[in-house]
């Protein structure tokens, strides 16, 4: 069943233009086609001065960055990869737990393993996602050690 989602108010005149808006509806349909998830795509607020914060999923709203980094692949490709990754967490993710009891290194390790786990499950079911995600990584920039993977 299609649902009309309430979106945040339009950006004010002083806000920078958004790369997300032209892609939002197609991304909602894409996520629905992958896993029958009815998620609204909405702009994420900038974090620490960056317009491309990590995607976040809260209830039925998937928050994505509003401006594509200059050195990234096409906006459509990057948005599709980010939306599929976040939706994979909803489709295959484990129940959330309280992370406050963990130190930063433990949180990063759990996040890294969970990202790899949900992507492996998604690729097993939908092999094309592996090709999509690989297109968003430059092999020359690939980290070969744990600290480098954690930064990526």
PyMOL commands that set and color helices and strands:
alter all, ss='L'
color gray80, all
select helices_A, chain A and resi 21-35+75-92+104-125+128-135+139-141+146-151
alter helices_A, ss='H'
color red, helices_A
select strands_A, chain A and resi 40-43+56-58+61-64
alter strands_A, ss='S'
color yellow, strands_A
deselect
rebuild
show_as cartoon
